[in-house]
């Protein structure tokens, strides 16, 4: 009796854990697609010394 209960518990917990991991990954993909970071001010020249310097600024 105890062995069948343990087996049933494993068959219930493993898919539940996989579903939880899949839902967390789906949420991360959703957040990555929906977020649109605005342009941050960056230095245009090398010698400025303050702010950010983008390799290829898009804005």
Biopython code that builds the backbone (N, CA, C, O; Angstrom):
import numpy as np
from Bio.PDB.StructureBuilder import StructureBuilder

atoms = [
    (1, "UNK", "N", (0.826, -1.190, 0.000)),
    (1, "UNK", "CA", (0.000, 0.000, 0.000)),
    (1, "UNK", "C", (0.876, 1.262, 0.000)),
    (1, "UNK", "O", (0.597, 2.208, -0.737)),
    (2, "UNK", "N", (1.934, 1.278, 0.825)),
    (2, "UNK", "CA", (2.776, 2.453, 0.938)),
    (2, "UNK", "C", (3.526, 2.718, -0.365)),
    (2, "UNK", "O", (3.714, 3.874, -0.745)),
    (3, "UNK", "N", (3.951, 1.667, -1.048)),
    (3, "UNK", "CA", (4.697, 1.825, -2.290)),
    (3, "UNK", "C", (3.816, 2.442, -3.378)),
    (3, "UNK", "O", (4.292, 3.278, -4.146)),
    (4, "UNK", "N", (2.562, 2.052, -3.457)),
    (4, "UNK", "CA", (1.675, 2.598, -4.487)),
    (4, "UNK", "C", (1.375, 4.076, -4.212)),
    (4, "UNK", "O", (1.202, 4.854, -5.150)),
    (5, "UNK", "N", (1.312, 4.461, -2.953)),
    (5, "UNK", "CA", (1.082, 5.862, -2.613)),
    (5, "UNK", "C", (2.294, 6.710, -3.019)),
    (5, "UNK", "O", (2.134, 7.821, -3.526)),
    (6, "UNK", "N", (3.500, 6.185, -2.797)),
    (6, "UNK", "CA", (4.714, 6.899, -3.174)),
    (6, "UNK", "C", (4.799, 7.026, -4.693)),
    (6, "UNK", "O", (5.169, 8.080, -5.211)),
    (7, "UNK", "N", (4.462, 5.969, -5.394)),
    (7, "UNK", "CA", (4.492, 5.997, -6.853)),
    (7, "UNK", "C", (3.481, 7.008, -7.392)),
    (7, "UNK", "O", (3.787, 7.746, -8.329)),
    (8, "UNK", "N", (2.295, 7.050, -6.818)),
    (8, "UNK", "CA", (1.280, 8.003, -7.235)),
    (8, "UNK", "C", (1.742, 9.434, -6.970)),
    (8, "UNK", "O", (1.507, 10.328, -7.783)),
    (9, "UNK", "N", (2.395, 9.644, -5.837)),
    (9, "UNK", "CA", (2.889, 10.967, -5.487)),
    (9, "UNK", "C", (3.957, 11.434, -6.476)),
    (9, "UNK", "O", (3.963, 12.597, -6.878)),
    (10, "UNK", "N", (4.857, 10.537, -6.868)),
    (10, "UNK", "CA", (5.866, 10.886, -7.859)),
    (10, "UNK", "C", (5.232, 11.219, -9.205)),
    (10, "UNK", "O", (5.643, 12.176, -9.861)),
    (11, "UNK", "N", (4.243, 10.444, -9.619)),
    (11, "UNK", "CA", (3.568, 10.700, -10.894)),
    (11, "UNK", "C", (2.797, 12.013, -10.854)),
    (11, "UNK", "O", (2.500, 12.571, -11.911)),
    (12, "UNK", "N", (2.473, 12.513, -9.702)),
    (12, "UNK", "CA", (1.781, 13.797, -9.593)),
    (12, "UNK", "C", (2.766, 14.962, -9.472)),
    (12, "UNK", "O", (2.528, 16.028, -10.039)),
    (13, "UNK", "N", (3.864, 14.772, -8.745)),
    (13, "UNK", "CA", (4.797, 15.863, -8.482)),
    (13, "UNK", "C", (5.724, 16.179, -9.655)),
    (13, "UNK", "O", (6.043, 17.344, -9.893)),
    (14, "UNK", "N", (6.152, 15.168, -10.380)),
    (14, "UNK", "CA", (7.078, 15.407, -11.494)),
    (14, "UNK", "C", (6.424, 16.274, -12.578)),
    (14, "UNK", "O", (7.024, 17.270, -12.982)),
    (15, "UNK", "N", (5.236, 15.944, -13.062)),
    (15, "UNK", "CA", (4.612, 16.841, -14.053)),
    (15, "UNK", "C", (4.298, 18.227, -13.485)),
    (15, "UNK", "O", (4.383, 19.223, -14.204)),
    (16, "UNK", "N", (3.941, 18.295, -12.212)),
    (16, "UNK", "CA", (3.671, 19.599, -11.600)),
    (16, "UNK", "C", (4.944, 20.446, -11.579)),
    (16, "UNK", "O", (4.887, 21.647, -11.843)),
    (17, "UNK", "N", (6.069, 19.849, -11.274)),
    (17, "UNK", "CA", (7.339, 20.575, -11.280)),
    (17, "UNK", "C", (7.726, 21.017, -12.671)),
    (17, "UNK", "O", (8.203, 22.137, -12.851)),
    (18, "UNK", "N", (7.531, 20.162, -13.663)),
    (18, "UNK", "CA", (7.828, 20.528, -15.051)),
    (18, "UNK", "C", (6.919, 21.655, -15.530)),
    (18, "UNK", "O", (7.361, 22.545, -16.256)),
    (19, "UNK", "N", (5.673, 21.617, -15.131)),
    (19, "UNK", "CA", (4.743, 22.681, -15.490)),
    (19, "UNK", "C", (5.151, 24.007, -14.850)),
    (19, "UNK", "O", (5.035, 25.062, -15.474)),
    (20, "UNK", "N", (5.622, 23.953, -13.624)),
    (20, "UNK", "CA", (6.089, 25.157, -12.942)),
    (20, "UNK", "C", (7.296, 25.758, -13.647)),
    (20, "UNK", "O", (7.367, 26.976, -13.811)),
    (21, "UNK", "N", (8.241, 24.934, -14.065)),
    (21, "UNK", "CA", (9.431, 25.415, -14.775)),
    (21, "UNK", "C", (9.030, 26.001, -16.126)),
    (21, "UNK", "O", (9.547, 27.046, -16.520)),
    (22, "UNK", "N", (8.126, 25.352, -16.832)),
    (22, "UNK", "CA", (7.671, 25.854, -18.129)),
    (22, "UNK", "C", (6.948, 27.192, -17.973)),
    (22, "UNK", "O", (7.129, 28.092, -18.793)),
    (23, "UNK", "N", (6.135, 27.328, -16.934)),
    (23, "UNK", "CA", (5.422, 28.588, -16.707)),
    (23, "UNK", "C", (6.396, 29.704, -16.355)),
    (23, "UNK", "O", (6.215, 30.836, -16.805)),
    (24, "UNK", "N", (7.418, 29.416, -15.566)),
    (24, "UNK", "CA", (8.413, 30.433, -15.215)),
    (24, "UNK", "C", (9.183, 30.880, -16.454)),
    (24, "UNK", "O", (9.444, 32.072, -16.621)),
    (25, "UNK", "N", (9.545, 29.951, -17.314)),
    (25, "UNK", "CA", (10.253, 30.306, -18.550)),
    (25, "UNK", "C", (9.364, 31.115, -19.484)),
    (25, "UNK", "O", (9.827, 32.067, -20.112)),
    (26, "UNK", "N", (8.104, 30.750, -19.578)),
    (26, "UNK", "CA", (7.175, 31.505, -20.414)),
    (26, "UNK", "C", (7.029, 32.931, -19.893)),
    (26, "UNK", "O", (6.953, 33.874, -20.680)),
    (27, "UNK", "N", (6.989, 33.092, -18.590)),
    (27, "UNK", "CA", (6.901, 34.432, -18.000)),
    (27, "UNK", "C", (8.150, 35.246, -18.317)),
    (27, "UNK", "O", (8.043, 36.433, -18.625)),
    (28, "UNK", "N", (9.318, 34.643, -18.249)),
    (28, "UNK", "CA", (10.555, 35.359, -18.568)),
    (28, "UNK", "C", (10.586, 35.794, -20.030)),
    (28, "UNK", "O", (11.026, 36.902, -20.337)),
    (29, "UNK", "N", (10.126, 34.938, -20.926)),
    (29, "UNK", "CA", (10.078, 35.290, -22.347)),
    (29, "UNK", "C", (9.092, 36.436, -22.555)),
    (29, "UNK", "O", (9.385, 37.371, -23.300)),
    (30, "UNK", "N", (7.942, 36.378, -21.915)),
    (30, "UNK", "CA", (6.938, 37.434, -22.027)),
    (30, "UNK", "C", (7.498, 38.771, -21.552)),
    (30, "UNK", "O", (7.329, 39.785, -22.229)),
    (31, "UNK", "N", (8.148, 38.785, -20.417)),
    (31, "UNK", "CA", (8.711, 40.025, -19.878)),
    (31, "UNK", "C", (9.813, 40.553, -20.798)),
    (31, "UNK", "O", (9.911, 41.762, -21.007)),
    (32, "UNK", "N", (10.630, 39.678, -21.342)),
    (32, "UNK", "CA", (11.703, 40.110, -22.241)),
    (32, "UNK", "C", (11.143, 40.720, -23.519)),
    (32, "UNK", "O", (11.714, 41.677, -24.042)),
    (33, "UNK", "N", (10.055, 40.194, -24.022)),
    (33, "UNK", "CA", (9.458, 40.717, -25.251)),
    (33, "UNK", "C", (8.730, 42.031, -24.982)),
    (33, "UNK", "O", (8.788, 42.944, -25.806)),
    (34, "UNK", "N", (8.052, 42.142, -23.854)),
    (34, "UNK", "CA", (7.252, 43.319, -23.556)),
    (34, "UNK", "C", (8.060, 44.523, -23.089)),
    (34, "UNK", "O", (7.604, 45.658, -23.233)),
    (35, "UNK", "N", (9.244, 44.305, -22.537)),
    (35, "UNK", "CA", (10.015, 45.435, -22.015)),
    (35, "UNK", "C", (10.692, 46.174, -23.156)),
    (35, "UNK", "O", (11.313, 45.562, -24.025)),
    (36, "UNK", "N", (10.570, 47.462, -23.145)),
    (36, "UNK", "CA", (11.185, 48.320, -24.149)),
    (36, "UNK", "C", (11.996, 49.379, -23.412)),
    (36, "UNK", "O", (11.480, 50.460, -23.130)),
    (37, "UNK", "N", (13.245, 49.090, -23.098)),
    (37, "UNK", "CA", (14.025, 50.088, -22.367)),
    (37, "UNK", "C", (14.240, 51.336, -23.222)),
    (37, "UNK", "O", (14.515, 51.257, -24.419)),
    (38, "UNK", "N", (14.109, 52.474, -22.577)),
    (38, "UNK", "CA", (14.325, 53.727, -23.286)),
    (38, "UNK", "C", (15.815, 53.954, -23.477)),
    (38, "UNK", "O", (16.649, 53.322, -22.829)),
    (39, "UNK", "N", (16.123, 54.859, -24.370)),
    (39, "UNK", "CA", (17.524, 55.194, -24.589)),
    (39, "UNK", "C", (18.087, 55.892, -23.358)),
    (39, "UNK", "O", (17.428, 56.737, -22.751)),
    (40, "UNK", "N", (19.290, 55.535, -23.005)),
    (40, "UNK", "CA", (19.972, 56.206, -21.908)),
    (40, "UNK", "C", (21.008, 57.141, -22.507)),
    (40, "UNK", "O", (21.585, 56.869, -23.560)),
    (41, "UNK", "N", (21.229, 58.240, -21.816)),
    (41, "UNK", "CA", (22.216, 59.190, -22.305)),
    (41, "UNK", "C", (23.599, 58.558, -22.218)),
    (41, "UNK", "O", (23.951, 57.962, -21.201)),
    (42, "UNK", "N", (24.368, 58.689, -23.270)),
    (42, "UNK", "CA", (25.692, 58.089, -23.296)),
    (42, "UNK", "C", (26.688, 59.072, -23.896)),
    (42, "UNK", "O", (26.319, 60.011, -24.600)),
    (43, "UNK", "N", (27.940, 58.833, -23.601)),
    (43, "UNK", "CA", (29.006, 59.689, -24.120)),
    (43, "UNK", "C", (29.178, 59.453, -25.604)),
    (43, "UNK", "O", (29.121, 58.314, -26.069)),
    (44, "UNK", "N", (29.384, 60.504, -26.336)),
    (44, "UNK", "CA", (29.600, 60.378, -27.777)),
    (44, "UNK", "C", (31.074, 60.171, -28.101)),
    (44, "UNK", "O", (31.408, 59.603, -29.141)),
    (45, "UNK", "N", (31.954, 60.627, -27.220)),
    (45, "UNK", "CA", (33.384, 60.493, -27.500)),
    (45, "UNK", "C", (34.059, 59.666, -26.414)),
    (45, "UNK", "O", (33.505, 59.466, -25.333)),
    (46, "UNK", "N", (35.244, 59.197, -26.712)),
    (46, "UNK", "CA", (35.985, 58.327, -25.807)),
    (46, "UNK", "C", (36.452, 59.089, -24.563)),
    (46, "UNK", "O", (36.418, 58.539, -23.462)),
    (47, "UNK", "N", (36.881, 60.326, -24.717)),
    (47, "UNK", "CA", (37.495, 61.054, -23.615)),
    (47, "UNK", "C", (36.541, 61.757, -22.679)),
    (47, "UNK", "O", (36.997, 62.492, -21.803)),
    (48, "UNK", "N", (35.238, 61.572, -22.817)),
    (48, "UNK", "CA", (34.276, 62.262, -21.959)),
    (48, "UNK", "C", (34.443, 61.899, -20.494)),
    (48, "UNK", "O", (34.494, 62.783, -19.639)),
    (49, "UNK", "N", (34.529, 60.619, -20.196)),
    (49, "UNK", "CA", (34.765, 60.156, -18.840)),
    (49, "UNK", "C", (33.530, 60.008, -17.975)),
    (49, "UNK", "O", (33.647, 59.565, -16.832)),
    (50, "UNK", "N", (32.368, 60.353, -18.458)),
    (50, "UNK", "CA", (31.157, 60.156, -17.659)),
    (50, "UNK", "C", (30.048, 59.604, -18.549)),
    (50, "UNK", "O", (30.072, 59.771, -19.769)),
    (51, "UNK", "N", (29.092, 58.956, -17.931)),
    (51, "UNK", "CA", (27.977, 58.375, -18.683)),
    (51, "UNK", "C", (28.359, 57.054, -19.331)),
    (51, "UNK", "O", (29.387, 56.454, -19.016)),
    (52, "UNK", "N", (27.510, 56.626, -20.233)),
    (52, "UNK", "CA", (27.704, 55.360, -20.936)),
    (52, "UNK", "C", (28.173, 55.639, -22.358)),
    (52, "UNK", "O", (27.820, 56.664, -22.941)),
    (53, "UNK", "N", (28.941, 54.759, -22.898)),
    (53, "UNK", "CA", (29.378, 54.878, -24.288)),
    (53, "UNK", "C", (28.927, 53.617, -25.030)),
    (53, "UNK", "O", (29.399, 52.516, -24.746)),
    (54, "UNK", "N", (28.029, 53.790, -25.962)),
    (54, "UNK", "CA", (27.495, 52.658, -26.716)),
    (54, "UNK", "C", (28.421, 52.327, -27.883)),
    (54, "UNK", "O", (29.025, 53.222, -28.474)),
    (55, "UNK", "N", (28.529, 51.070, -28.206)),
    (55, "UNK", "CA", (29.338, 50.655, -29.346)),
    (55, "UNK", "C", (28.701, 51.175, -30.639)),
    (55, "UNK", "O", (29.378, 51.771, -31.477)),
    (56, "UNK", "N", (27.393, 50.942, -30.791)),
    (56, "UNK", "CA", (26.649, 51.464, -31.938)),
    (56, "UNK", "C", (25.342, 52.034, -31.381)),
    (56, "UNK", "O", (24.365, 51.299, -31.236)),
    (57, "UNK", "N", (25.309, 53.325, -31.068)),
    (57, "UNK", "CA", (24.099, 53.887, -30.493)),
    (57, "UNK", "C", (22.928, 53.815, -31.474)),
    (57, "UNK", "O", (23.080, 54.108, -32.660)),
    (58, "UNK", "N", (21.772, 53.424, -30.970)),
    (58, "UNK", "CA", (20.592, 53.285, -31.812)),
    (58, "UNK", "C", (19.676, 54.498, -31.695)),
    (58, "UNK", "O", (18.664, 54.561, -32.393)),
    (59, "UNK", "N", (19.997, 55.457, -30.840)),
    (59, "UNK", "CA", (19.123, 56.612, -30.674)),
    (59, "UNK", "C", (19.915, 57.905, -30.702)),
    (59, "UNK", "O", (19.338, 58.985, -30.576)),
]
sb = StructureBuilder()
sb.init_structure("model")
sb.init_model(0)
sb.init_chain("A")
sb.init_seg("    ")
for serial, (resi, resn, name, xyz) in enumerate(atoms, 1):
    if name == "N":
        sb.init_residue(resn, " ", resi, " ")
    sb.init_atom(name, np.array(xyz, "f"), 0.0, 1.0, " ", f" {name:<3s}", serial, name[0])
structure = sb.get_structure()
